Amino acid sequence: MEGKKANQVIDSLTLLCARGQELSSTDDLQTLLNRVIDTVIEICHTEAVFIALATDEKVIYYKVTGSGGNGEIKKLRLDENITQRIRETDGPVIVNNIPVDSDDYRSLDDISGVRTKKLMRIHIYWEKNVIGVIQVVNKENDEDFTEQDLEYLTILSNQTGSSLHIATMMEKLHNFFINMLEIMMMATETLGSQQGHSVRVARIATKIAREMGVSQKEYKNIYYASLIHDIGQIKVARDQIVGGERLIPVLGAEMLRPIKMLNSIAEIVEDCHERWDGSGFPKSLKGDEIPLGAHIVGFAEEYVEWLEEESYRKQYDPYFQDEFFRRITKTHNPKVVEAFKAVRRKERERPDSFIEV
C-alpha cells in the first residue's frame, strides 16, 4: 500500500511539472483557466472546481464532473459579488465537515447544482497581491481532502500566478483589439454596407467555423476577418478609385498586412471574394487553393447580402432557402455549405439558438 501511495505521489508531481510547463507558455486566459481546472480535477479527484479572478468581481469560472455536469468549463456573470466574498476568506484552507444546513455556500451550490460538503481553497498570487482564488468542492467517493491534496493545489497555484497575470493583460489587449476592429467596421459601413452587415456576417461565419471544428486560432481569425472584410472600401473612397469594387479585397489586405496584430487575417480578407469554381476575384483562385477561412467568410457574406436584398423573412421560408442553395451550388465549398445546413437544422430543433440576421 505504501508503495502504491508513493507511486501516486510521483505520478501527481510529474503531472504538475508537465502542466507547469504548459501553463508558462499559455497567454490565452480561457485556455489557461481550462488547463488549471482540468489539472485540479485530475490530481485531486474532485466533483467541482471554481475560479474567481480579481479583475472581475462578478464573474466565476467553474466545472462540474460526473453525473452533476456535462464536463464543460463554464463562465457565469453573477448579479451579486460572490467572488469578492470568496477572495476575502482565509486561504489556504481545508474544510471536511460542512454542516448540511449551512448557507455559507448556497449561492455557489445553486450555480453548480452540487451541494458543498467538503472544500479546499487557495489564493493565486502575483507579486504578493491576490489575483484570484481556486475553490475545490467534494472529493470523489465522499473522501476527505488531505494535506497532500492541499500541497498539490499550492504547487499549481504557484505555477498559475505569473501565467494568469500575463493572460489577464493579454485579455485586456484583446478587448482593445476588438474595440479597434469595431471602429474600423463602423467606418467601413458608413461607405455603403447596411448597418450591422459585418456583425451579421461574423455571426454566421463563426457558427459555420464552429460546426466545422476549426482550431481556436482559426476561429478567432475568421471572426476578426468577418468584421472588417470590406475595409478596403475606405481606401477606394478616400482615393476615389473608379471601378474599385474588385480591388477592395486587395486594398484591404494591403492595409492590414503592415499591422502585426492584423497580419494573420489579411489572407482571409484578400481571398473571401474568391469562388469554388474560379469565378471570383481578385486572383481567380478555385477549390482548395482558397483558404478555408476565406471560403467561410465569403459564403457568410453572400448569404447575408442575399437576405439584405429584399427581406429578412427569406431565412424562414424553405422556398427561398432552396433558391439560394441552387444559386450557389458551383460557387462555394460544398463542405462549408453542408456545415451551414447542419447549423440551420440544429437551430430549427432549438429555436432559441436561431441565427438572427
C-alpha positions in Angstrom: 0.0 0.0 0.0 2.8 2.4 0.9 4.5 1.7 -2.4 1.3 2.4 -4.3 0.8 5.6 -2.5 4.3 6.7 -3.2 3.8 6.0 -6.9 0.6 8.1 -6.9 2.5 11.0 -5.4 5.3 10.7 -8.0 2.7 10.5 -10.8 0.9 13.6 -9.5 4.1 15.6 -9.1 5.2 14.5 -12.6 1.9 15.7 -14.0 2.2 19.0 -12.1 5.6 19.5 -13.6 4.4 18.9 -17.1 1.3 21.1 -16.6 3.5 23.9 -15.2 5.5 24.0 -18.4 2.2 24.2 -20.4 0.9 27.0 -18.2 4.0 29.0 -18.5 3.6 29.0 -22.3 -0.1 29.9 -22.2 -1.2 33.5 -22.6 -4.8 32.9 -23.6 -7.0 33.4 -20.5 -9.7 30.9 -21.4 -7.2 28.2 -22.3 -5.2 28.8 -19.1 -8.2 28.5 -16.9 -9.3 25.4 -18.7 -5.9 23.8 -18.1 -5.8 24.8 -14.4 -9.3 23.4 -13.7 -8.7 20.2 -15.6 -5.4 19.7 -13.7 -7.1 20.2 -10.3 -9.8 17.6 -11.2 -7.2 15.1 -12.5 -4.9 15.4 -9.4 -7.4 16.0 -6.6 -10.3 13.8 -8.0 -12.9 16.4 -7.2 -16.5 17.0 -8.0 -16.4 20.7 -8.8 -13.9 23.5 -9.2 -14.5 27.2 -9.1 -12.0 30.0 -10.1 -12.7 33.7 -9.4 -10.4 36.5 -10.7 -9.6 39.8 -9.0 -10.1 41.6 -12.4 -13.8 40.9 -12.5 -15.6 40.6 -9.2 -18.9 39.2 -10.6 -17.6 36.5 -12.9 -16.8 33.0 -11.9 -15.4 30.0 -13.9 -16.4 26.5 -12.9 -16.6 22.9 -14.0 -18.7 20.1 -12.6 -17.7 16.5 -13.2 -19.6 13.2 -13.1 -23.4 13.0 -13.2 -23.7 16.5 -11.9 -22.4 18.2 -15.0 -21.6 17.8 -18.7 -17.8 18.1 -18.3 -17.7 21.6 -19.8 -16.0 24.6 -18.2 -18.5 27.4 -17.9 -18.2 31.2 -17.3 -21.0 32.9 -15.5 -21.7 36.5 -14.7 -23.4 37.0 -11.4 -25.7 39.6 -10.0 -24.1 39.6 -6.6 -20.5 39.9 -5.6 -19.9 36.2 -4.6 -16.3 36.3 -5.9 -15.3 39.1 -3.5 -16.6 37.0 -0.6 -14.6 34.0 -1.8 -11.4 36.0 -2.2 -11.7 37.7 1.2 -11.9 34.4 3.1 -8.7 32.8 4.5 -6.6 30.5 2.5 -5.2 28.0 2.1 -7.8 26.1 3.9 -9.4 22.6 4.1 -13.0 22.1 5.4 -14.1 18.5 5.6 -17.2 18.9 7.8 -19.6 21.5 6.4 -23.0 21.2 8.1 -25.9 20.1 5.9 -27.9 23.2 6.8 -25.1 25.6 6.1 -26.0 28.7 4.0 -22.4 29.8 3.5 -22.0 28.1 0.1 -25.6 28.1 -1.1 -25.1 30.6 -3.9 -22.3 28.6 -5.5 -24.3 25.4 -4.9 -27.3 26.9 -6.8 -25.0 27.8 -9.7 -23.3 24.4 -10.0 -26.0 22.0 -8.8 -23.5 20.5 -6.4 -24.1 20.7 -2.6 -20.8 21.7 -0.9 -20.0 19.1 1.7 -16.2 19.5 1.7 -13.8 22.0 0.2 -10.3 23.3 -0.3 -9.5 26.9 -1.1 -6.3 28.7 -2.0 -5.4 32.1 -3.3 -3.5 32.8 -6.5 -0.8 35.5 -6.0 1.2 37.8 -8.3 3.9 39.8 -6.5 2.2 39.4 -3.1 -1.2 40.5 -4.5 -4.2 38.2 -4.6 -5.2 38.0 -8.3 -7.6 35.0 -8.0 -8.8 32.1 -5.9 -9.3 28.4 -6.6 -12.1 26.6 -4.7 -12.3 22.8 -4.9 -15.6 21.1 -3.8 -16.2 17.5 -2.7 -13.7 14.7 -3.3 -14.7 11.5 -5.2 -16.3 8.7 -3.1 -17.0 11.3 -0.3 -13.4 11.1 0.9 -11.8 13.9 2.9 -9.4 16.3 1.4 -5.9 15.8 2.7 -2.8 17.9 3.4 -1.3 16.2 0.3 -4.2 17.4 -1.8 -3.6 21.0 -0.5 0.1 20.7 -1.2 -0.7 19.8 -4.9 -3.1 22.7 -5.0 -0.5 25.0 -3.6 2.1 24.0 -6.2 -0.5 24.5 -9.0 -1.4 27.9 -7.6 2.2 29.0 -7.6 2.6 27.8 -11.2 -0.5 29.7 -12.2 0.2 33.2 -10.7 2.6 34.6 -13.3 0.8 33.0 -16.2 -2.6 34.3 -15.0 -1.1 37.8 -14.7 0.2 37.6 -18.3 -3.1 36.1 -19.6 -5.1 38.8 -17.9 -3.0 41.5 -19.6 -3.4 39.8 -22.9 -7.2 39.6 -22.4 -7.2 43.4 -21.9 -5.1 43.8 -25.0 -7.5 41.5 -26.9 -10.5 43.6 -25.8 -8.7 46.8 -27.0 -8.1 44.9 -30.3 -11.8 44.1 -30.7 -12.8 47.7 -30.0 -10.3 48.8 -32.7 -11.8 46.3 -35.2 -15.3 47.6 -34.3 -14.3 51.2 -35.1 -12.8 50.1 -38.4 -16.0 48.1 -39.1 -18.3 51.1 -38.4 -16.1 53.3 -40.6 -16.4 50.8 -43.4 -20.2 50.6 -43.1 -20.6 54.3 -43.5 -19.4 53.9 -47.1 -22.2 51.7 -48.3 -22.9 48.5 -46.4 -26.1 48.2 -44.4 -25.6 49.0 -40.7 -24.8 45.7 -38.9 -23.9 43.9 -42.1 -20.4 42.9 -40.8 -21.8 41.7 -37.5 -24.3 39.5 -39.3 -21.6 38.1 -41.5 -19.4 37.3 -38.4 -22.3 35.7 -36.6 -22.9 33.2 -39.4 -19.3 32.7 -40.3 -18.3 31.8 -36.7 -21.2 29.3 -36.4 -20.1 27.6 -39.6 -16.5 27.6 -38.3 -17.6 26.0 -35.0 -19.6 23.4 -36.8 -16.5 22.5 -39.0 -14.3 22.2 -35.9 -11.6 24.7 -36.8 -8.9 25.5 -34.3 -9.5 28.3 -31.8 -6.9 30.4 -33.5 -8.6 30.0 -36.9 -12.0 30.6 -35.3 -10.8 34.0 -34.0 -9.2 34.9 -37.3 -12.5 34.1 -39.1 -14.4 36.3 -36.6 -12.0 39.2 -36.9 -11.9 39.0 -40.8 -15.7 38.9 -40.9 -15.9 42.2 -39.1 -13.6 44.1 -41.4 -13.8 42.0 -44.6 -14.7 45.1 -46.6 -12.2 47.5 -45.1 -10.7 48.2 -48.5 -13.7 50.3 -49.2 -12.1 53.0 -47.1 -9.1 53.3 -49.4 -11.4 53.1 -52.5 -13.5 56.0 -51.2 -10.5 58.1 -50.0 -8.6 57.8 -53.3 -11.7 58.0 -55.4 -10.7 54.9 -57.4 -13.1 54.4 -60.3 -14.4 50.8 -60.6 -12.6 49.9 -57.4 -15.1 47.4 -56.2 -13.0 44.4 -57.4 -9.9 46.0 -55.8 -11.5 46.1 -52.3 -10.1 42.7 -51.1 -6.5 43.6 -52.3 -6.6 47.1 -50.8 -8.0 45.7 -47.6 -5.2 43.1 -47.3 -2.6 45.8 -48.1 -4.0 47.9 -45.2 -3.8 45.0 -42.8 -0.5 43.3 -43.5 1.8 46.1 -42.1 -0.1 45.8 -38.7 1.3 42.8 -36.9 -1.8 42.0 -34.9 -3.9 42.0 -38.1 -1.4 40.3 -40.4 -2.9 36.8 -39.9 -6.4 37.9 -41.2 -5.1 39.7 -44.3 -5.2 36.5 -46.3 -8.9 35.8 -45.5 -9.8 39.4 -46.3 -8.0 39.2 -49.6 -9.5 35.9 -50.7 -13.0 36.0 -49.3 -14.4 37.0 -52.8 -12.8 34.1 -54.5 -15.2 31.3 -55.5 -15.0 27.5 -55.6 -15.4 27.3 -59.4 -12.7 30.0 -60.0 -15.3 32.7 -60.9 -14.3 35.0 -58.1 -11.7 37.8 -57.7 -9.0 39.2 -57.4 -6.9 36.1 -58.3 -9.4 33.7 -59.8 -8.4 31.0 -57.2 -10.6 27.9 -57.2 -11.2 24.9 -55.0 -8.8 24.2 -52.2 -6.5 27.0 -53.5 -8.7 29.2 -51.4 -8.1 29.2 -47.6 -10.9 27.6 -45.6 -11.4 30.8 -43.6 -11.9 32.8 -46.8 -14.4 30.1 -48.0 -16.4 30.5 -44.8 -16.4 34.3 -44.7 -17.2 34.5 -48.4 -20.2 32.2 -48.1 -21.5 34.0 -45.0 -21.2 37.4 -46.7 -23.1 36.2 -49.8 -25.9 34.7 -47.7 -26.3 37.9 -45.7 -26.2 40.1 -48.9 -28.9 37.8 -50.4 -31.1 38.4 -47.3 -30.5 42.1 -47.3 -31.6 42.5 -50.9 -35.3 42.2 -50.1 -36.5 40.8 -46.8 -35.0 39.0 -43.8 -38.1 36.8 -43.8 -36.3 34.8 -46.5 -34.4 33.0 -43.9 -37.6 31.4 -42.5 -39.0 30.4 -45.9 -37.9 27.0 -47.2 -38.7 28.0 -50.8 -36.3 31.0 -50.7 -33.7 28.9 -48.9 -33.8 26.3 -51.7 -33.5 29.0 -54.2 -30.3 30.3 -52.6 -28.7 26.9 -52.4 -29.4 26.2 -56.0 -27.8 29.6 -56.9 -24.6 28.9 -55.1 -24.1 25.2 -55.9 -21.0 25.7 -58.0 -19.5 28.8 -56.4 -19.0 27.7 -52.8 -17.1 25.0 -51.0 -19.5 22.0 -50.6 -18.2 21.3 -47.1 -18.9 24.9 -46.0 -22.4 24.7 -47.5 -23.1 21.4 -45.7 -21.8 22.8 -42.4 -24.2 25.8 -42.7 -27.1 23.5 -43.5 -26.2 21.5 -40.3 -26.2 24.7 -38.3 -29.7 25.5 -39.7 -31.0 22.0 -38.9 -29.8 22.3 -35.3 -31.4 25.7 -34.9 -34.7 24.5 -36.2 -34.6 21.9 -33.4 -33.6 24.6 -30.9 -35.4 27.9 -31.9 -33.8 29.8 -29.0 -30.4 29.5 -30.8 -31.7 30.5 -34.2 -29.4 32.7 -36.3 -30.9 36.2 -36.4 -29.5 38.2 -39.4 
